[in-house]
């Protein structure tokens, strides 16, 4: 059997239109990848750490799916 690698970061947490205050709380940095005409926010934390931080801010997971080798979570805050 072959061990399955587990990614632990960086985690993409937002796009160029995301709330800058929330991105600051998460410790995210904005960056652009060569060839893209848009920016994304990333943190070095594992996804579970980011989800824990968002939960402490009142966000709840309402959906999750896989897209290729990427996991996407949809969250909502009351």
DRENPA-3360 file (N, C-alpha, C; in nm, 2 decimals, always signed):
BEGIN
1 = XXXXXXXX = +0.08/-0.12/+0.00/+0.00/+0.00/+0.00/+0.09/+0.12/+0.00 ~ +0.04/+0.23/-0.07/+0.12/+0.35/-0.08/+0.05/+0.46/+0.01 ~ +0.13/+0.52/+0.10/+0.07/+0.63/+0.18/+0.02/+0.74/+0.10 ~ -0.10/+0.79/+0.14/-0.16/+0.91/+0.07/-0.11/+1.03/+0.13 ~ -0.05/+1.12/+0.05/+0.00/+1.25/+0.11/-0.11/+1.34/+0.16 ~ -0.09/+1.41/+0.27/-0.19/+1.50/+0.32/-0.14/+1.64/+0.32 ~ -0.21/+1.73/+0.25/-0.17/+1.86/+0.24/-0.20/+1.93/+0.38 ~ -0.11/+2.02/+0.42/-0.13/+2.09/+0.55/-0.12/+2.24/+0.53;
9 = XXXXXXXX = -0.11/+2.29/+0.41/-0.10/+2.43/+0.38/-0.01/+2.45/+0.27 ~ -0.01/+2.57/+0.21/-0.10/+2.68/+0.24/-0.24/+2.65/+0.20 ~ -0.33/+2.73/+0.26/-0.47/+2.72/+0.24/-0.52/+2.85/+0.18 ~ -0.59/+2.84/+0.06/-0.65/+2.95/+0.00/-0.78/+2.99/+0.07 ~ -0.79/+3.11/+0.12/-0.90/+3.15/+0.21/-0.99/+3.26/+0.15 ~ -0.95/+3.32/+0.03/-1.03/+3.42/-0.02/-0.98/+3.47/-0.16 ~ -1.06/+3.55/-0.22/-1.02/+3.61/-0.35/-1.00/+3.76/-0.33 ~ -0.97/+3.84/-0.43/-0.94/+3.98/-0.42/-1.06/+4.06/-0.37;
17 = XXXXXXXX = -1.18/+4.01/-0.37/-1.30/+4.08/-0.32/-1.33/+4.04/-0.18 ~ -1.25/+3.96/-0.11/-1.28/+3.92/+0.02/-1.27/+4.03/+0.12 ~ -1.33/+4.02/+0.24/-1.33/+4.12/+0.34/-1.19/+4.14/+0.40 ~ -1.12/+4.25/+0.38/-0.98/+4.27/+0.42/-0.97/+4.25/+0.57 ~ -1.07/+4.29/+0.65/-1.06/+4.27/+0.80/-1.06/+4.12/+0.83 ~ -1.15/+4.05/+0.77/-1.15/+3.90/+0.80/-1.02/+3.84/+0.76 ~ -0.97/+3.88/+0.64/-0.84/+3.82/+0.59/-0.73/+3.85/+0.69 ~ -0.73/+3.97/+0.75/-0.63/+4.01/+0.85/-0.64/+3.93/+0.98;
25 = XXXXXXXX = -0.77/+3.90/+1.02/-0.79/+3.81/+1.14/-0.73/+3.67/+1.11 ~ -0.75/+3.62/+0.99/-0.70/+3.49/+0.96/-0.55/+3.49/+0.94 ~ -0.49/+3.61/+0.93/-0.34/+3.62/+0.90/-0.31/+3.59/+0.76 ~ -0.40/+3.61/+0.67/-0.38/+3.58/+0.52/-0.30/+3.69/+0.45 ~ -0.23/+3.65/+0.35/-0.16/+3.74/+0.27/-0.21/+3.73/+0.13 ~ -0.22/+3.84/+0.06/-0.27/+3.85/-0.08/-0.15/+3.82/-0.18 ~ -0.18/+3.74/-0.28/-0.07/+3.72/-0.38/-0.14/+3.68/-0.51 ~ -0.06/+3.70/-0.61/-0.11/+3.67/-0.75/-0.01/+3.57/-0.81;
33 = XXXXXXXX = -0.07/+3.47/-0.88/+0.01/+3.37/-0.95/+0.05/+3.42/-1.09 ~ +0.17/+3.39/-1.13/+0.21/+3.43/-1.27/+0.11/+3.38/-1.37 ~ +0.06/+3.47/-1.45/-0.03/+3.43/-1.56/-0.18/+3.46/-1.52 ~ -0.21/+3.48/-1.39/-0.34/+3.51/-1.35/-0.36/+3.66/-1.34 ~ -0.47/+3.71/-1.37/-0.50/+3.86/-1.36/-0.58/+3.89/-1.24 ~ -0.57/+3.81/-1.14/-0.65/+3.83/-1.01/-0.56/+3.79/-0.90 ~ -0.60/+3.83/-0.78/-0.52/+3.79/-0.65/-0.61/+3.70/-0.57 ~ -0.54/+3.62/-0.48/-0.60/+3.53/-0.39/-0.53/+3.55/-0.25;
41 = XXXXXXXX = -0.61/+3.52/-0.14/-0.55/+3.53/-0.01/-0.52/+3.39/+0.04 ~ -0.40/+3.37/+0.10/-0.35/+3.24/+0.15/-0.31/+3.26/+0.29 ~ -0.32/+3.15/+0.36/-0.26/+3.13/+0.50/-0.17/+3.01/+0.50 ~ -0.08/+3.00/+0.59/+0.01/+2.88/+0.60/-0.05/+2.77/+0.68 ~ -0.17/+2.80/+0.74/-0.23/+2.70/+0.83/-0.30/+2.59/+0.75 ~ -0.32/+2.48/+0.81/-0.39/+2.37/+0.76/-0.54/+2.41/+0.75 ~ -0.62/+2.35/+0.66/-0.76/+2.38/+0.65/-0.83/+2.37/+0.78 ~ -0.81/+2.26/+0.86/-0.88/+2.24/+0.99/-0.85/+2.36/+1.09;
49 = XXXXXXXX = -0.73/+2.42/+1.08/-0.70/+2.53/+1.17/-0.78/+2.65/+1.12 ~ -0.79/+2.67/+0.99/-0.87/+2.79/+0.94/-1.02/+2.77/+0.97 ~ -1.07/+2.65/+0.96/-1.21/+2.62/+0.99/-1.24/+2.65/+1.14 ~ -1.15/+2.61/+1.22/-1.16/+2.63/+1.37/-1.17/+2.78/+1.40 ~ -1.08/+2.86/+1.33/-1.08/+3.01/+1.35/-1.21/+3.07/+1.30 ~ -1.26/+3.02/+1.19/-1.38/+3.08/+1.14/-1.50/+3.04/+1.22 ~ -1.50/+2.92/+1.28/-1.60/+2.88/+1.37/-1.61/+2.97/+1.49 ~ -1.49/+3.00/+1.55/-1.48/+3.09/+1.66/-1.54/+3.23/+1.63;
57 = XXXXXXXX = -1.54/+3.27/+1.50/-1.60/+3.39/+1.46/-1.74/+3.39/+1.42 ~ -1.81/+3.27/+1.44/-1.95/+3.26/+1.42/-1.99/+3.19/+1.28 ~ -1.89/+3.15/+1.20/-1.91/+3.09/+1.08/-1.94/+2.94/+1.10 ~ -2.03/+2.88/+1.01/-2.07/+2.74/+1.01/-2.06/+2.69/+0.87 ~ -2.01/+2.56/+0.86/-2.00/+2.50/+0.73/-2.14/+2.46/+0.69 ~ -2.18/+2.50/+0.57/-2.31/+2.46/+0.52/-2.30/+2.36/+0.40 ~ -2.18/+2.35/+0.34/-2.15/+2.26/+0.23/-2.01/+2.23/+0.21 ~ -1.98/+2.12/+0.15/-1.84/+2.09/+0.11/-1.84/+2.00/-0.01;
65 = XXXXXXXX = -1.74/+2.02/-0.10/-1.73/+1.93/-0.22/-1.58/+1.92/-0.26 ~ -1.56/+1.83/-0.34/-1.42/+1.81/-0.39/-1.42/+1.85/-0.54 ~ -1.32/+1.93/-0.58/-1.30/+1.97/-0.72/-1.16/+1.92/-0.76 ~ -1.15/+1.81/-0.83/-1.02/+1.76/-0.86/-0.95/+1.72/-0.73 ~ -0.83/+1.78/-0.70/-0.76/+1.75/-0.58/-0.78/+1.86/-0.48 ~ -0.88/+1.94/-0.50/-0.91/+2.06/-0.41/-1.04/+2.04/-0.34 ~ -1.04/+2.07/-0.21/-1.16/+2.07/-0.13/-1.21/+2.21/-0.12 ~ -1.34/+2.23/-0.13/-1.41/+2.36/-0.12/-1.51/+2.36/-0.01;
73 = XXXXXX = -1.51/+2.45/+0.08/-1.61/+2.46/+0.19/-1.69/+2.59/+0.17 ~ -1.82/+2.58/+0.19/-1.91/+2.69/+0.19/-1.95/+2.72/+0.33 ~ -1.93/+2.84/+0.38/-1.96/+2.88/+0.51/-2.06/+2.99/+0.52 ~ -2.13/+3.00/+0.63/-2.23/+3.11/+0.65/-2.22/+3.16/+0.79 ~ -2.24/+3.29/+0.81/-2.24/+3.34/+0.94/-2.38/+3.41/+0.97 ~ -2.44/+3.37/+1.08/-2.57/+3.43/+1.11/-2.56/+3.57/+1.15;
% end
